[in-house]
Amino acid sequence: TGRTAPAALPVVAGGPHGRAPPLSVSGGPGPALSGPPRRRAGSGRPRGPAGRIAPGGVAGSRPRGPGAEGVAPIACGGGAAARGLPSRQAALRALADERFDLLIVGGGAAGTGLALAAAAVGLRTALVERDDFGSGTSSRSTKLLHGGVRYLERAVRRLDAAEFALVREGLAERAAVFRAAPHLARRLAILTPCPDAAALGYYAAGLGFYDMLAGSRRLGPTRVLGASATRKAFPALAPGGLRGGVVYYDGQFDDARLAALLAVSAAERGASVANHVEVRGLARDGAGRVTGALVRDGMAGSTWTVRARAVVNAAGPFAADVAALDGQAAGTGLQVSSGVHVVCRGGVCPPDTGLLIPRTNDGRVLFVLPWLGHTLIGTTDRPAAPARHPDVPERDVGYLLDHTARYLGAPLGPADVRSSWCGLRPLLRPGGSGAATADLSRRHAVVESASGLLTIVGGKWTTYRRIAADALAALARRPGWPDVSGALADLPVAGGAGYTEGTARADRDRCGLPAETAIHLQQRYGTRMPEVAALVTAGRGDRLAEGFPYLEAEVLWAVRREMAARLMDVLARRTRLAFLDRAAAIRAAPRVAALMAAELGWDAARRGAEEAEAGERLRGSL
């Protein structure tokens, strides 16, 4: 899936780079560059040699001498073992001082997943994200890990082998995410209500086929229910007009936390990772090959050039903006569409069962899902232009509530909405395709420009590992790059290694916290829960907002161990308050700001600016 690039750009192919002459920068501002504080010569963190993944390997030194091309070839050997998380300032100094094998632009699912895979095989890896990790599309999904039942239906109707392959790949990768982040992923039953026998047979056959494609990786058997059993499984269904239902199983996860933990895990394996750092231009050698990027620290305002042998554009819906810095006016094959979600009060879905609305007026499917004690409804699909904080049109909120009301005995209305957001999908549009965005495949491609910039287009959260593997395979075709075919080995994220029901139970028993609090922390931090629990027992156990489980200790942890640097990083992504209940997030903002100010040394002006910006986001467009 996704191996064929659009015709406008060639499929990646390596070429000789030549001896590197002085760099030039395109696309950036004209003034002289200023960089973050430099570290002393020789004080950089050691980097492991490149090669296949060796999770238990020992990081080693690597030769720096010039190779035949003027740049040391990347040796194959052991991978980088996990190590401590460097501070943001240390990461910024590394970005200024070091020469990297790979610079990744964009800290969403594709970028953070690639950073972890690249660091794990020993590549000297850098990642910069203009805002926060997962702050764009990757925190705004429907929170499902899935092969795609709608994609399967389309594959059957069109006899489309590529779509079948996409579903099969998604189901395999769903299982991989459960292994990598067992504390963030859970099995979720999803019920499809059916009004007549024909619908019941149709969805039973289709969802049974979905199970068959999953094979041994299925999360549970598809079941056909009668009318009374269907109402028992989902009591909020409207009375009447029901022949039965079909229950199948998919995965649910916390998307923003997975993005943050992928970034943390990459940093712990030696990658230099920084949020709130924007790319302003691309650096080139004398032959015109891209060899880095001009970046700006969005918090301090300093600018400098990050040097790298290769640059990957993983900017999602903003990939065309980065490509434009490379002189590509068009041709990435990117089509952006918007998807609106609303979060309503809880009590609609049972805690472990969601609802699939199988057909809307415009031929889409909708999900009504339990999510962190609330009800998540989504999504729409309309063509859109990229925006950092896309608006939520009232018509789309109405569309979601109206279609949901047809299936519920007590319909949800505008007063039940606690939060809403719009996410932007970076879809791959094949050359010449005039299909509506809802009909475009969720396949991905890695394309290369004439200057060597690699751009990731398309894809979905569930297949982030496959996207990373394809990007590394594209790099491996270049001279001097290692065989990194081991990039699809299981790489647990922070808190995922060694997490089982048995270890979780033992940690809960030892931590000394109420069971409800311990379970909440485990579902967010996995095997690192005891460290967060220690902050709770040390006096940071107060809740941030009434009716929500988030604790003061989690703010400290987010700053110290999860690279949270701004107030909205915590309110929206390290916790999910902004996505669950905007009013609750507004109430919590001053206390969260005070805790962050004490940790980060903010003065009154900086704290006020953070609260003002958070207020603007929480009262406007996330």
N, C-alpha and C positions, 0 to 999 in steps of 0.2 A: 504494500500500500504506500502510496505517496512517493514512489521512487522516480517518477517521471516528472521533470520540470516543465513549466509552460514553454511554449516555443520561443517566446520573446527573449529568454535567457538560456544559455547552454547549461546542460547538466554539468555538475562540477567535474573538473579535470585539472590535474596538477600541471604546473609548468615550471621551468627554471626561473629562479628568482634573481640570480646574479648577485654580485657583491654589493652590499647595501651602501649607497652614497648618502649624503645628508638628506634629512627628511624635509618634505614640504607639507603644508597643511591646507586642505581645501574645505570650504564650507563654514569655516569659523570666523570669528571677529578678527579685526586687524591688529589690535594692540599687542604689545609684547606679553609673553606668558609669564605668569607667576605661579609657583607651585606650593604645595603644603610643605611643612618643615621636613627637611631631609634627615635621614638617619646617618650615623657614622658609617664610613666604608666598612664593609665586612660584617655589619650587624644584622643583616637580613635573616629571615627565618630559613632554615634548610629546606630544600625541595627534594622530593624523592625522584628517582629516575623513572622514566616513562616505561610503560609496558602494560601487561595484563593486570587486572585487578588482583591485589593480594591484601585482603582486609586485615590480616594479622601481620603484614610485612613490616619491616623496619625502614623508616625513611633514610635515604642515604644522600651523599653528595653527588653532584653530577659534573662532568667536565664542562668547562667554559671555553675551551680553545676553539678557534675557527675551524670549520669544515671546508669542504671543497667549494661551497657556495658562499663562504664568508660568514655563515651562521652555523653553530655547532649542531650536527645532526642529533636527533632525539634518540637516545639509546633505549632499547627494550630491556625490561628486567622487572624488578619488583614494583609494586604500587605504593602509594602514599598511605601510611597508617593514620588513623584519627589522632588529632592532637588538640590542644586547648584552643579556645576561641580568642583571636586577637582583638584588641580594641579597635574602634573605628579609626582613631588617629593612626594606629599602626598599619591598618589596611591602606589608608590614604598615603602614608609614607612609602609603603611598598609599591603602590600604583605609580608613584612618581619616580622611584629609584630603580625599580627592577625592569628587566626585559622579559616579557612573557612569551610562552608558546602560543597562547590563545587568549584573546580578549573577547568577552561576550557582552553585547549591548542589549540590556533588557533583563529584568529580574522577575519574570512571570514563570509559568510552568515550564516552558521550553528552555528559558535561560538558566533557571536554577537547576533544573534537571540535568542540563548539559554541563553546568559547572561542577556538579557532584561527580558525574561520570568521568569528566576530563581530569579532575583532581585525583580521582581514584586510580586512574591508569598512569598517574605520575606526570601529567602535563602541567607545566607552570601556567596556572590559570588565573585570569582576572575577570571580574564581572562588575559592571556598573549599571545602576538602575536610577532613572531620573527621579522617581518618586520613592515609593517603598516597595519591598518585595511583595508581589502579588496585588499591588494596589489597583491595577487595571482589570483586564478581563479575568485574571486568575483568582480574584476574590469574589467574582460576581456570577458564578456558575449556578447550576441547579443542584449542586452538591452531590451528584451521582457519579459513581464509578460503574461504567456500563459498556456493553458492546454496542447498544443502540437498537432498541426494538423498532424504531421508526426507520432506521437505515436498513434493517432486515426486511421490513415490509417492502421498501423501495427496491431492494435487491431482488426479491421474489417477483414483484410486478414487472420489473424490467429485465429479468434474467441477467443481472449485472454481476459478473464474477468479481469485479474489483470491490463492489459494495459488500459482497459475501466475505471477501478477505478482510475488509475493514472491520466487520462485526466480529469475525473470529479472532482477529488480532486484539480488538478491544477487550474481548472476554479473557484472553490469555493475560493481557496486561492488567486487567482488573485484579486477577489473582496475585500478580506481582506487587501491586500497591498494597494489598492486604498483608503481604509478607514484609514489605519495607516499612510500613507505618501501621502496625496492627492496633495501636492505641487510637489512631485517628479514623480508622475505617470500621464500618459495621455492616452486617447483613440487614437488609430492609425488605420486608414483604410489600409488594405493590399489587393492589387489587384493581382489575378492570371490570366495571359493571357492564352487564349486557342486557339489552331490552328484550331479546328474542332468541330462539334456538339457533338461528342462522349466525347471529353475532357470537353467541357462545361457542359454537363449533369453529368459527373462523379464528377467534383469538386463542382458543385452546390449541388449535393446530399450530398457529404461528408461534406462540410462546413455548409450546413443546419443542418446536424446531430450534428456538433460541437456546433451550436447555441442551439439546443435542449438540449444537455447535460448541457449547461450553464444555461438554464432556465431563471429565472428572473434576473440572474446576467449577462446576455449577455450585451455587450457594444454597440451593434447596430445590425440591421438585415442584414443577408447576402443578397446580391443583384446580379442578373444576368444582365450583360450589353451587348449590341450589340457592333459591331466593332467600330462604330464611337464614341459611348459613352465611350468605353474603352480607345480609344486614347485621348479623351478629359479629362478623369480622370487621365491619365498618359502620357502627351504629348511627353516624351522622348522615347516612345516605337518605335521600328523599324517599318517602313511602310511595309504593305503586310503580308500575312501569318497569318491573325488574324480573327477568327470567332467571338470572343467576350471575355468577361472576367467575373470573379466572385470576388466580393468585400466582404471581411469579416472584423471583427474588433477584435483586441487584444490590450494589454496594452504595453506601452513603459515606461521605467524608467531610472534613472541614477543609475547604480549599485554601483559604488564606493561611491557615496554620501549616498546611503541607508546604506551601511555597516558602514560608519563613524557615521551616525546619530543613528544607532542601538547601537553602542558602547557608544556614548555620552549619549543616553537615559538610558542605563544600568547604567552608572556611576552616572547620576543624580538621579537614584533610589537607590543608595547606593552600587553598585558593585565597586570593586577595579579593574580598567581596565588599562592596560599599553601596548603600542606598543613598538617595538624594544627591547623586552625581550624574550630571547630564552630559551627553556627547554633543559637542558643538561643531565638530568638523572631523575630517579623516586625514590622517598622516599618510604620506606616500614616499616611496623611494624614487630614485632618479628614473627608474623604468616605469613609473606610474603605478606600481603595485601598492595596495593598501598595507601599511605596516604599523597601524596604531590609530589612535583617536585623540583629538583635543577635547578635554573634558573640563567641566566646571563644577566645583563643589557648591551645591545649591544652598548650603548653610553658611559657609564662610566666604563664598564668592571667589575663591582662588581658582586659577586655571592652570593646566599643565597638559603635557602630552603623555599618554600611556603608550608604551612601545610594545609591539607584539608581532610575532611571525604571521599570525592569521587573526582575522576579525570576523566574528559571526554576528549577524544582525538578527537578534531574537526579540525584536520590539513589538511583536504581535500586531495589533491594528495600526501601530505607528511605524511598521517596517518600511512603508513607502517613504516616510520622512527621513529615515536613516539612509535609505537607498538614494534619495535625492542628494544627499551630501556626497555621494559617489558619482553624481552626474546622471543618475538614472531617472529620467522624467516619468517613465512608466515601464512596465514590463515585468514587474515582480509577480504578476498573476494574483494580486491581492484584491479581494472584495470584502468590504466591511459590512457587517449587519449588526443590528441592535437587538438585544433581548432583555425585556423588562421582567423583573420579579417583584412581587409584593410579599411582605411578611405580616401576617395577621395574628390575632390572639390565639392562644393555644386552646386545646380542648376539642378541636375538630377531628383530628386524626388520632387513632390509638398510638401509643408511643412507638410501636414497632411496625406500623402498617401505613403505607401511603396509598394514594388513589391516582390511577391513570385515566384521564379523560381521553377516550380513544379518537375522537374526531371533533374538530371545531369547524366553524363555518368556512374557514379558509384552508381546511385540510391538515391542520397541525394537530399534535397531541399536546395536552397539558398535564402537568403533575401537581398534585396537592399532597404535600409531604410533611411529616412531623420533623421539626428541626430545632434542636436546643430548646424544647419546651414551647415552641411556637408553631405556626402553620406557614409553610413556604409554598407559594403558588407561582408557577412559571412554565413557559415563557413565550414571548412574542418573537417575531422574526421580520424585521424590515431593513431595507438598505439604509446605510447610515454613513456619515462622515466621521472621521476620527475626532474625538474630543477627550480631554483629560477628565472632565467631570460631566459626562453626558446627562442631559435632562431626562426626566421620566414623564412622558406625555400623559395627560389625564385620560386620553382616549385608550391608551394601552392598559392603564389601571382598570378602567371600566370594562375593557375587553376581558381581562382575567377574571374580574369579579362576576361579570355577567355569565360567562361560560361555567364558572364554578357553581353559581347559584342554581343552575339547571340540575345539578346532581345532589345538592344538599337539602336536608329538611329545614334547616335554619340558615338561610343564605347569609354570606358575609357581605357587609357593605363598607363604604368608605370609613365609617367610624371605627371599624375593626382593624384597619390598617395601622400597623405600628412603624413600619419602615418600608422603603422601596428603593430599588436601584436599577440602573440600566448598565448592562455589560455589552461590550463590543466584540463580536466574533471576527477573527482574522481568517476568512475563508479563502480556499484555493479555487480560483476560477480558471478552468481550462481555456486555452486560447480560442477565441471566437464564441464562447458559450454565452447565450443570452438568457440562461435559466434564472428563475427567481432565487433569491438568497436561501429561501427555505428548502429549495431543491438541490442546492450545491452540496457536494460531498464534504465530509469532515476529514478527507485525506490530507496529507501534508506533502511538501516537497522541499528539498534543499537546492537552491539555485546559486550559481556563481556568476558574478559580473566579470567583465573583461579585466578589471583591476584586481580580481581575487577576493572581493568581498562576498562572503557566503550569507545568504538570506534564507531564513526559515519561514515558510508560508503555510498557513493552514494548521490542521491538527486539532487535538482536543486533550483535555486534562488526563484522561485515563491512559493515553499512550505517550506520556512525556518521556518515558525511558526509550521507546522506539525512536522518537524524534531525536533524542540525544545520540543514539547509536548511529542513525543515518548521518547526522552532522559529523560525527567522528570518522565514519567511513569515508565521507567526502574528503576530509583532511588527510586520511591515510593514503589517498591516491597521490598526494603530493610528494615530491622527492624529499627524503630525510625524515619523514614522519613514520611513526611505528605502526605496526599492526595492532589496532585497538579493538579487535573483534570481541574481546571479553567485556565490552562496555555494557552488555545486557545482563551481566551477573547481578545477583541480588545485592543491593546496597541499602541497608537499613538507614533510615533517617534518625536524627537525634531522638532518643527515647524509645526507639523501636527495637534495637538489638536486645535479644534475650527476653522480650516481653511475651509472657504467656499468662493464661488464667492462673496458673499456680504461683508464678512470681508476683503477679498483681495482688493476689489474695494475701500473700505473705507480707508484701509492702503495706497493704492496708492495715493488717493486724499490728504491724510494728510502729506505724506512724503516730498513733495516739490521737488521731482526728476522728470526728464523727464520720460514720460510713458515707453519708451523702457527700460531704466535703472531699473525702479521700477518693471516692469514685470520680467526682468532677475533675480533680487534679490528675488522676490517672488517665482519663480520657483525653487530656490535653498534653501531658508531659511524659506519659509512659513510664519507663524505668527511671526517669529523672524526678518523678514525683516526690521521693523522700527529701530531695534537696529543696524543693519548693515548700514542702511541708515543714521543713526546719525554719524557714522564714515565717511561716504561719505561727508556729509555736513560740517563735522569738518575739511575737507581738504584732505581726502584720496580718492578722486574721480578719479584720473588719471587711465587710462587703463594700464594694464600690457603689452599688445601687440596690435599693430595696427590691426584692423579688428576683434577683439575679445572683448566680453563684460566684461571680468574679470577686477576687480578694485583692487587698492591697499588696500582698506578697507577690502576686502575679505581675504587678507593675514593676516592682524591683527586678524580678526575674527577666522580664521583657527587655529592660534596659541593660542589665548586666550580661545576659546570656543569649538574647535573641535579637540584638542589634536594633532595637526600637530607639529612634532618635527624635521623633516628633510626637506631639500629642495624639494626632490622628492615627499614627502607627499603632498605638495601644488601643484607642477607642474603637477602631474599625477592624483591625487585623490580628493583633496579639490577643485581644479579647474580641468578641463580635458584637459588642453592645450597639454600635452604630447601625449594624445591619439587622439587629433584632428589635430595637426600640429606640428611636431617635430621641424621644423625650427623656428616657432614662440615661442616655449617653450625655445629653446636655446637663442633666443634674450631676452626673459623675465627673464631668470635665474639670471643675476646679480642684477637686481632691486628687485626681490623677495628675493634673498639672503640677500641683504642689509636691507630690512624690517624685515626679520626674525632675523638677527643678532642684530638689535636694540631691538627687543622684548625679545630675549632669551639670550642676553649677550655674543654672540659669539665673540671671538677675530679674528684677521686677518687670523690666521692659520686655525681655524675651518671653517671660512667662505670659505676660499680657498679650503679646503678639500670637503666641501659640493658642491661647484660649479664644482670641478673636477669630483666627482662621478656622479653628475647629467649629466654632459657632456658625460661621458662614457655611461650612460644609454640611453641618447637621441640620441647618434650616433651609438648605438649598439642595443642590445636586451632589451626592456623594462622589 
